[in-house]
Structure formats: C-alpha cells, structure tokens
Amino acid sequence: MKQHTTNYFNTLITVAEDCKALKGEMPPVKIDKLTVANLQFDRLIKHPNKINSDDLIFDVFAKRNEILEDDIESERTKFYSKGQACLRTSPLAKTYGWGIYYDHEGKIRLIDSASE
C-alpha cells in the first residue's frame, strides 16, 4: 500500500495572506474540546524541532478520534494510505499568525509572524 507524506525539509510555510493576526497568537481554548489548533500549538511550543509533520498531524488525528494505543500502527498506515493536507492548511498559519519552519531533518517549529 502506497504511503503518502506531509513532510517538508528546509521549508518555511508563511502566514496566509488573509490572516488577520498581526503576530503569533495562542489559539483560544474551548472548555469542551481542544481544537486542532490547540493541539498543534501545544505540541510545537513545548517541543520545537522535535517532531515532523507526519507525526504531528497523525498524533492530533489520533487524539481527537480517541484511537486506542493497540490500533495506532494500523490506523496510521490507513491514514497515510491516502493523501492528507499538510500544515499549509493549519489554523496556526491561516488564522493565528504563525509561520511553520521545517529544518533539514523535517523537524518543525513555529515562527512568530511579527519576528524578523
């Protein structure tokens, strides 16, 4: 089964042109359920340069869909058997003012759009 990827290397995904945020903002937390933006932001702020896009996107999917630990491997294979949207579609870049930088190993970190 062909496996797709969302990983990039030595790449900066810039903030969407229509983003209203003037700087990187923390996504608001909803009481009843964490959003994709909350989960991505939390992981990337606490652990910059430690995770690649495929791992981040699947981890968020697994958490939001309450995938059991025993099913993680098979569900990941199924998940990446078809193309998935990369982090260019992340609410962090589209709404909350964060650029997303991939280093030479594909590890990612957030870049505040107000920074140099």
DSSP file (Angstrom, degrees, kcal/mol; ACC not computed):
  #  RESIDUE AA STRUCTURE BP1 BP2  ACC     N-H-->O    O-->H-N    N-H-->O    O-->H-N    TCO  KAPPA ALPHA  PHI   PSI    X-CA   Y-CA   Z-CA
    1    1 A M              0   0    0      0, 0.0     2,-0.1     0, 0.0     0, 0.0   0.000 360.0 360.0 360.0 124.9    0.0    0.0    0.0
    2    2 A K        -     0   0    0     79,-0.1     2,-0.5     1,-0.1     0, 0.0  -0.374 360.0-147.7 -63.5 137.3    1.5    3.4   -1.1
    3    3 A Q        -     0   0    0     -2,-0.1    78,-0.2    80,-0.0     2,-0.2  -0.940   8.1-154.5-111.6 129.4    2.2    5.7    1.8
    4    4 A H        -     0   0    0     76,-3.4     2,-0.3    -2,-0.5    78,-0.1  -0.473   8.9-151.8 -92.9 167.9    1.9    9.5    1.4
    5    5 A T        -     0   0    0     -2,-0.2    79,-0.1     2,-0.1    81,-0.1  -0.972  24.4-163.6-141.3 155.8    3.7   12.1    3.4
    6    6 A T        +     0   0    0     -2,-0.3    81,-0.4    77,-0.1     2,-0.1   0.270  55.5 124.8-114.2   4.7    3.2   15.7    4.6
    7    7 A N        -     0   0    0     79,-0.1     2,-0.3    46,-0.1    -2,-0.1  -0.377  36.1-175.2 -73.2 144.1    6.8   16.2    5.5
    8    8 A Y        -     0   0    0     98,-0.2     2,-0.4    -2,-0.1    45,-0.2  -0.846  12.1-145.2-125.5 166.0    8.9   19.1    4.1
    9    9 A F  S    S-     0   0    0     -2,-0.3    95,-0.2     1,-0.1    94,-0.2  -0.999  75.3  -2.6-136.4 138.5   12.6   19.8    4.5
   10   10 A N  S    S+     0   0    0     93,-1.5     2,-0.4    -2,-0.4    93,-0.2   0.923  99.8 134.7  48.6  52.8   14.3   23.3    4.7
   11   11 A T  E     -A  102   0A   0     91,-1.3    91,-3.4    92,-0.1     2,-0.5  -0.975  47.1-154.8-135.8 143.5   11.0   25.0    4.2
   12   12 A L  E     -A  101   0A   0     -2,-0.4     2,-0.7    89,-0.2    89,-0.2  -0.978   7.6-157.2-117.9 119.4    9.1   27.9    5.7
   13   13 A I  E     -A  100   0A   0     87,-3.1    87,-2.5    -2,-0.5     2,-0.1  -0.859  23.7-149.1 -90.1 116.7    5.3   27.9    5.4
   14   14 A T        -     0   0    0     -2,-0.7    84,-0.1    85,-0.2     3,-0.1  -0.353  25.1 -81.6 -86.5 167.7    4.4   31.6    5.8
   15   15 A V        -     0   0    0      1,-0.1    79,-0.2    82,-0.1    -1,-0.1  -0.376  57.2 -94.3 -66.1 142.4    1.3   33.0    7.3
   16   16 A A    >   -     0   0    0     77,-2.6     3,-1.9     1,-0.1    -1,-0.1  -0.268  29.8-122.6 -57.7 142.6   -1.7   33.1    5.0
   17   17 A E  T 3  S+     0   0    0      1,-0.3    -1,-0.1    -3,-0.1    -2,-0.1   0.815 112.2  48.5 -58.7 -32.0   -2.1   36.4    3.1
   18   18 A D  T 3  S+     0   0    0      2,-0.0    -1,-0.3    76,-0.0     2,-0.2   0.265  79.8 130.6 -94.8  12.6   -5.6   36.9    4.5
   19   19 A C    <   -     0   0    0     -3,-1.9    76,-0.2     1,-0.1    77,-0.1  -0.480  45.7-157.7 -66.8 131.5   -4.6   36.1    8.1
   20   20 A K        +     0   0    0     74,-0.2     2,-0.2    -2,-0.2    -1,-0.1   0.640  61.3 102.4 -86.4 -15.9   -6.0   38.8   10.5
   21   21 A A        -     0   0    0     74,-0.5    76,-0.1     1,-0.1     3,-0.1  -0.511  56.2-160.1 -71.8 133.5   -3.4   38.2   13.3
   22   22 A L  S    S+     0   0    0     -2,-0.2     2,-0.3     1,-0.1    -1,-0.1   0.580  77.5   8.7 -88.6 -11.7   -0.6   40.7   13.4
   23   23 A K  S    S-     0   0    0     90,-0.1     2,-0.2    91,-0.1    75,-0.1  -0.945 103.8 -64.5-154.9 169.2    1.6   38.4   15.4
   24   24 A G        -     0   0    0     -2,-0.3     2,-0.4    73,-0.1    73,-0.2  -0.447  57.1-169.9 -63.4 127.8    1.6   34.8   16.5
   25   25 A E        -     0   0    0     71,-3.1    73,-0.1    -2,-0.2    70,-0.1  -0.920  26.8-113.1-122.5 146.8   -1.3   34.2   18.9
   26   26 A M        -     0   0    0     -2,-0.4    12,-0.1     1,-0.1     3,-0.1  -0.632  41.9-113.2 -73.4 129.6   -2.1   31.4   21.2
   27   27 A P        -     0   0    0      0, 0.0    -1,-0.1     0, 0.0     2,-0.0  -0.392  37.8-102.5 -62.5 139.3   -5.4   29.7   19.9
   28   28 A P        -     0   0    0      0, 0.0     2,-0.5     0, 0.0     7,-0.2  -0.365  34.8-124.2 -64.2 141.9   -8.2   30.2   22.3
   29   29 A V        -     0   0    0      5,-0.1     2,-0.4    -3,-0.1     5,-0.1  -0.754  16.5-147.0 -91.8 128.3   -9.0   27.1   24.4
   30   30 A K        -     0   0    0     -2,-0.5     5,-0.0     3,-0.3     8,-0.0  -0.763  11.2-137.3 -92.2 140.8  -12.5   25.8   24.3
   31   31 A I  S    S+     0   0    0     -2,-0.4     3,-0.1     1,-0.2    -1,-0.1   0.884  96.9  45.1 -65.8 -40.8  -13.8   24.2   27.5
   32   32 A D  S    S+     0   0    0      1,-0.2     2,-0.3    -3,-0.0    -1,-0.2   0.819 124.8   1.7 -80.9 -31.1  -15.5   21.2   26.0
   33   33 A K        -     0   0    0      0, 0.0    -3,-0.3     0, 0.0    -1,-0.2  -0.955  68.7-116.8-159.5 135.9  -12.9   20.0   23.4
   34   34 A L        -     0   0    0     -2,-0.3     2,-0.1    -3,-0.1    -5,-0.1  -0.512  35.1-133.4 -71.8 140.0   -9.4   21.0   22.3
   35   35 A T     >  -     0   0    0     -7,-0.2     4,-2.4    -2,-0.2     5,-0.2  -0.355  24.4-104.1 -86.1 169.9   -9.2   22.1   18.7
   36   36 A V  H  > S+     0   0    0      1,-0.2     4,-2.8     2,-0.2     5,-0.3   0.917 125.0  52.9 -56.8 -44.0   -6.7   21.1   16.1
   37   37 A A  H  > S+     0   0    0      1,-0.2     4,-2.7     2,-0.2     5,-0.3   0.912 108.1  49.9 -60.2 -43.8   -5.0   24.5   16.6
   38   38 A N  H  > S+     0   0    0      2,-0.2     4,-2.6     1,-0.2    -1,-0.2   0.936 113.7  44.9 -59.5 -47.4   -4.8   23.9   20.3
   39   39 A L  H  X S+     0   0    0     -4,-2.4     4,-1.9     2,-0.2    -2,-0.2   0.906 116.2  45.0 -67.7 -42.7   -3.2   20.5   20.0
   40   40 A Q  H  X S+     0   0    0     -4,-2.8     4,-2.5    -5,-0.2     5,-0.2   0.943 115.1  48.3 -65.2 -46.7   -0.8   21.6   17.3
   41   41 A F  H  X S+     0   0    0     -4,-2.7     4,-2.7    -5,-0.3     5,-0.3   0.932 110.8  50.1 -59.5 -49.0    0.2   24.7   19.1
   42   42 A D  H  X S+     0   0    0     -4,-2.6     4,-2.0    -5,-0.3     5,-0.2   0.922 113.5  45.4 -57.5 -46.9    0.7   23.0   22.4
   43   43 A R  H  X S+     0   0    0     -4,-1.9     4,-1.7    -5,-0.2    -1,-0.2   0.910 116.6  43.8 -64.9 -43.8    2.9   20.3   20.9
   44   44 A L  H  < S+     0   0    0     -4,-2.5    66,-0.3     2,-0.2    -2,-0.2   0.835 114.0  48.7 -76.3 -32.3    5.1   22.7   18.9
   45   45 A I  H  < S+     0   0    0     -4,-2.7    -1,-0.2    -5,-0.2    -2,-0.2   0.910 117.9  40.7 -71.4 -41.8    5.5   25.3   21.6
   46   46 A K  H  < S+     0   0    0     -4,-2.0    -2,-0.2    -5,-0.3    -1,-0.2   0.795 129.6  27.5 -76.5 -28.1    6.5   22.8   24.2
   47   47 A H  S >< S-     0   0    0     -4,-1.7     3,-1.2    -5,-0.2     4,-0.3  -0.467  75.6-179.6-136.1  63.2    8.7   20.7   21.8
   48   48 A P  T 3  S+     0   0    0      0, 0.0    61,-0.2     0, 0.0    -3,-0.1  -0.355  73.8  10.4 -65.3 145.5   10.2   22.8   19.0
   49   49 A N  T 3  S+     0   0    0     59,-2.3    60,-0.1    52,-0.2    58,-0.1   0.751 104.9  98.3  60.9  27.5   12.3   20.9   16.5
   50   50 A K  S <  S+     0   0    0     -3,-1.2     2,-0.3    58,-0.5    -1,-0.1   0.539  75.3  44.0-117.4 -12.2   11.3   17.5   17.9
   51   51 A I        -     0   0    0     57,-0.4    57,-2.4    -4,-0.3     2,-0.2  -0.969  66.5-135.9-138.7 148.0    8.6   16.3   15.6
   52   52 A N  B  >  -C  107   0B   0     -2,-0.3     4,-2.3    55,-0.2     5,-0.2  -0.517  35.3-102.1 -96.5 172.9    7.9   16.1   11.9
   53   53 A S  H  > S+     0   0    0     53,-0.6     4,-3.0     1,-0.2     5,-0.3   0.902 117.8  54.1 -62.9 -45.1    4.7   16.9   10.1
   54   54 A D  H  > S+     0   0    0      1,-0.2     4,-2.2     2,-0.2     5,-0.2   0.921 112.1  45.2 -57.2 -44.3    3.5   13.3    9.6
   55   55 A D  H  > S+     0   0    0      2,-0.2     4,-2.7     1,-0.2    -1,-0.2   0.925 115.0  47.3 -66.2 -44.4    3.9   12.6   13.3
   56   56 A L  H  X S+     0   0    0     -4,-2.3     4,-2.3     2,-0.2     5,-0.2   0.950 113.6  46.4 -62.1 -50.3    2.2   15.8   14.4
   57   57 A I  H  X S+     0   0    0     -4,-3.0     4,-2.1     1,-0.2    -1,-0.2   0.916 116.9  43.7 -62.6 -43.8   -0.8   15.5   12.0
   58   58 A F  H  X S+     0   0    0     -4,-2.2     4,-3.2    -5,-0.3     5,-0.2   0.916 111.0  54.4 -69.7 -40.0   -1.4   11.9   12.9
   59   59 A D  H  X S+     0   0    0     -4,-2.7     4,-2.4    -5,-0.2    -2,-0.2   0.913 110.9  46.1 -58.1 -42.5   -0.9   12.4   16.6
   60   60 A V  H  X S+     0   0    0     -4,-2.3     4,-2.6     2,-0.2     5,-0.2   0.924 113.4  49.3 -65.9 -44.1   -3.6   15.1   16.5
   61   61 A F  H  X S+     0   0    0     -4,-2.1     4,-1.8    -5,-0.2    -2,-0.2   0.930 112.5  48.2 -58.0 -47.1   -5.9   13.0   14.4
   62   62 A A  H  <>S+     0   0    0     -4,-3.2     5,-2.3     1,-0.2     4,-0.3   0.899 112.9  47.5 -63.1 -42.0   -5.4   10.0   16.8
   63   63 A K  H ><5S+     0   0    0     -4,-2.4     3,-1.0    -5,-0.2    -1,-0.2   0.936 113.4  46.5 -66.1 -46.4   -6.1   12.1   19.9
   64   64 A R  H 3<5S+     0   0    0     -4,-2.6    -1,-0.2     1,-0.2    -2,-0.2   0.792 118.0  43.4 -67.7 -27.2   -9.2   13.8   18.5
   65   65 A N  T 3<5S-     0   0    0     -4,-1.8    -1,-0.2    -5,-0.2    -2,-0.2   0.306 106.8-126.5-101.6   8.0  -10.6   10.4   17.3
   66   66 A E  T < 5 -     0   0    0     -3,-1.0     2,-0.3    -4,-0.3    -3,-0.2   0.879  36.5-173.4  50.4  47.8   -9.6    8.6   20.5
   67   67 A I      < -     0   0    0     -5,-2.3    -1,-0.2    -6,-0.1     5,-0.1  -0.562  24.3-117.6 -73.2 131.4   -7.7    5.9   18.7
   68   68 A L    >>  -     0   0    0     -2,-0.3     3,-1.5     1,-0.1     4,-0.7  -0.359  17.6-117.3 -70.9 149.1   -6.6    3.1   21.1
   69   69 A E  G >4 S+     0   0    0      1,-0.3     3,-0.9     2,-0.2     4,-0.4   0.858 114.6  56.9 -54.3 -40.0   -2.8    2.5   21.6
   70   70 A D  G 34 S+     0   0    0      1,-0.2    -1,-0.3     2,-0.1     4,-0.3   0.734 110.3  45.1 -65.2 -22.1   -3.1   -1.0   20.2
   71   71 A D  G <> S+     0   0    0     -3,-1.5     4,-2.7     1,-0.1     5,-0.3   0.469  83.9  97.9-100.5  -4.1   -4.6    0.4   17.0
   72   72 A I  H <X S+     0   0    0     -3,-0.9     4,-2.5    -4,-0.7     5,-0.2   0.908  83.0  47.0 -54.8 -51.1   -2.2    3.2   16.4
   73   73 A E  H  > S+     0   0    0     -4,-0.4     4,-2.0     1,-0.2    -1,-0.2   0.929 116.4  42.1 -62.1 -48.0    0.1    1.5   13.9
   74   74 A S  H  > S+     0   0    0     -4,-0.3     4,-2.2     1,-0.2    -1,-0.2   0.884 115.4  50.6 -68.4 -37.1   -2.6    0.1   11.7
   75   75 A E  H  X S+     0   0    0     -4,-2.7     4,-2.8     2,-0.2    -1,-0.2   0.869 109.1  51.7 -68.2 -36.0   -4.6    3.3   11.8
   76   76 A R  H  X S+     0   0    0     -4,-2.5     4,-2.5    -5,-0.3    -2,-0.2   0.922 109.5  49.7 -65.4 -43.2   -1.5    5.4   10.9
   77   77 A T  H  < S+     0   0    0     -4,-2.0     4,-0.3    -5,-0.2    -2,-0.2   0.923 114.6  44.8 -60.0 -44.4   -0.9    3.1    7.9
   78   78 A K  H >< S+     0   0    0     -4,-2.2     3,-1.0     1,-0.2     4,-0.3   0.910 111.5  53.7 -65.2 -42.6   -4.5    3.5    6.8
   79   79 A F  H >< S+     0   0    0     -4,-2.8     3,-0.8     1,-0.3    -2,-0.2   0.914 113.8  40.5 -58.9 -47.0   -4.4    7.3    7.4
   80   80 A Y  T 3< S+     0   0    0     -4,-2.5   -76,-3.4     1,-0.2    -1,-0.3   0.327  90.2  88.2 -90.1   8.8   -1.4    7.8    5.2
   81   81 A S  T <  S+     0   0    0     -3,-1.0     2,-0.3    -4,-0.3    -1,-0.2   0.652  96.9  41.2 -76.5 -14.1   -2.5    5.4    2.5
   82   82 A K  S <  S-     0   0    0     -3,-0.8   -78,-0.2    -4,-0.3     0, 0.0  -0.934 107.7 -86.0-126.4 156.1   -4.3    8.4    1.0
   83   83 A G        -     0   0    0     -2,-0.3     2,-0.3   -80,-0.1    -2,-0.1  -0.251  42.5-160.0 -61.2 144.5   -3.0   12.0    0.7
   84   84 A Q        -     0   0    0    -79,-0.1     2,-0.2    -4,-0.1   -79,-0.1  -0.909  27.2 -97.3-123.4 152.4   -3.5   14.3    3.7
   85   85 A A        -     0   0    0     -2,-0.3   -79,-0.1     1,-0.1     2,-0.0  -0.465  41.4-135.0 -66.8 137.2   -3.5   18.0    3.9
   86   86 A C    >   -     0   0    0     -2,-0.2     3,-1.7     1,-0.1     4,-0.1  -0.174  36.0 -83.3 -84.1-175.9   -0.1   19.4    5.0
   87   87 A L  G >  S+     0   0    0    -81,-0.4     3,-1.4     1,-0.3     6,-0.3   0.513 114.0  86.1 -72.9  -2.9    0.4   22.1    7.6
   88   88 A R  G 3  S+     0   0    0      1,-0.3    -1,-0.3     5,-0.1   -72,-0.1   0.802  93.3  48.7 -61.4 -25.9   -0.2   24.8    5.0
   89   89 A T  G <  S+     0   0    0     -3,-1.7    -1,-0.3     4,-0.1    -2,-0.2   0.398  85.6 124.5 -93.0   2.5   -3.8   24.3    5.9
   90   90 A S    X>  -     0   0    0     -3,-1.4     4,-2.0     1,-0.2     3,-0.8  -0.347  67.7-131.3 -63.3 140.0   -3.1   24.5    9.7
   91   91 A P  H 3>>S+     0   0    0      0, 0.0     4,-2.5     0, 0.0     5,-1.9   0.733 105.6  69.9 -62.2 -20.1   -5.2   27.1   11.5
   92   92 A L  H 345S+     0   0    0      3,-0.2     6,-2.6     1,-0.2   -67,-0.2   0.910 110.0  31.0 -63.5 -40.3   -1.9   28.2   13.1
   93   93 A A  H <45S+     0   0    0     -3,-0.8   -77,-2.6    -6,-0.3    -1,-0.2   0.760 125.9  44.6 -86.9 -28.1   -0.7   29.6    9.7
   94   94 A K  H  <5S+     0   0    0     -4,-2.0   -74,-0.2   -79,-0.2    -2,-0.2   0.809 133.7   5.3 -86.9 -31.1   -4.2   30.6    8.4
   95   95 A T  T  <5S+     0   0    0     -4,-2.5   -74,-0.5    -5,-0.2    -3,-0.2   0.725 122.9  51.3-124.3 -37.1   -5.7   32.3   11.5
   96   96 A Y  S   <S-     0   0    0     -5,-1.9   -71,-3.1     2,-0.1    -3,-0.1   0.312  98.8-110.6-103.8   9.2   -3.3   32.7   14.4
   97   97 A G        +     0   0    0    -73,-0.2    16,-2.1     1,-0.2     2,-0.5   0.747  66.5 138.1  80.0  24.9   -0.2   34.3   12.8
   98   98 A W  E     - B   0 112A   0     -6,-2.6     2,-0.2    14,-0.2    -1,-0.2  -0.900  40.1-152.5-110.2 130.3    2.3   31.5   13.0
   99   99 A G  E     - B   0 111A   0     12,-3.5    12,-2.7    -2,-0.5     2,-0.5  -0.618  17.8-137.6 -84.3 157.7    4.8   30.5   10.3
  100  100 A I  E     -AB  13 110A   0    -87,-2.5   -87,-3.1    -2,-0.2     2,-0.5  -0.970  16.3-162.6-124.9 117.7    5.9   26.9   10.3
  101  101 A Y  E     -AB  12 109A   0      8,-2.8     8,-1.8    -2,-0.5     2,-0.5  -0.862   5.0-161.8-107.5 130.1    9.5   26.1    9.7
  102  102 A Y  E     -AB  11 108A   0    -91,-3.4   -91,-1.3    -2,-0.5     6,-0.2  -0.931  15.0-149.4-105.2 126.3   10.9   22.7    8.7
  103  103 A D    >   -     0   0    0      4,-2.7     3,-1.7    -2,-0.5   -93,-1.5  -0.122  40.8 -79.7 -83.4-172.1   14.6   22.1    9.3
  104  104 A H  T 3  S+     0   0    0      1,-0.3    -1,-0.1   -95,-0.2    -2,-0.0   0.704 133.4  48.3 -65.3 -19.9   16.9   19.9    7.2
  105  105 A E  T 3  S-     0   0    0      2,-0.1    -1,-0.3   -96,-0.0     3,-0.1   0.426 120.0-107.8 -96.2  -0.9   15.7   16.8    9.1
  106  106 A G  S <  S+     0   0    0     -3,-1.7   -53,-0.6     1,-0.3   -98,-0.2   0.506  71.6 144.3  86.1   4.5   12.0   17.8    8.6
  107  107 A K  B     -C   52   0B   0    -55,-0.2    -4,-2.7   -58,-0.1    -1,-0.3  -0.538  38.4-141.6 -76.8 144.8   11.5   18.7   12.3
  108  108 A I  E     +B  102   0A   0    -57,-2.4   -59,-2.3    -6,-0.2   -58,-0.5  -0.766  24.8 172.5-117.5 154.1    9.2   21.7   12.7
  109  109 A R  E     -B  101   0A   0     -8,-1.8    -8,-2.8    -2,-0.3     2,-0.3  -0.977  34.3-105.4-148.4 158.2    8.9   24.8   14.9
  110  110 A L  E     -B  100   0A   0     -2,-0.3     2,-0.5   -66,-0.3   -10,-0.2  -0.627  24.4-158.3 -86.4 144.1    6.6   27.8   15.0
  111  111 A I  E     -B   99   0A   0    -12,-2.7   -12,-3.5    -2,-0.3     2,-0.2  -0.990  21.2-125.5-123.3 121.8    7.9   31.2   13.8
  112  112 A D  E >   -B   98   0A   0     -2,-0.5     3,-1.9   -14,-0.2   -14,-0.2  -0.476  14.3-137.8 -65.9 130.1    6.0   34.3   15.1
  113  113 A S  T 3  S+     0   0    0    -16,-2.1    -1,-0.2     1,-0.3   -15,-0.1   0.690 102.7  58.9 -66.2 -16.6    4.9   36.4   12.1
  114  114 A A  T 3  S+     0   0    0    -17,-0.2    -1,-0.3     2,-0.0     2,-0.1   0.509  90.0  95.0 -87.6  -4.5    6.0   39.5   13.9
  115  115 A S    <         0   0    0     -3,-1.9    -4,-0.0     1,-0.1     0, 0.0  -0.368 360.0 360.0 -83.5 165.4    9.6   38.3   14.3
  116  116 A E              0   0    0     -2,-0.1    -1,-0.1     0, 0.0    -3,-0.1   0.472 360.0 360.0 -69.9 360.0   12.5   39.1   12.0
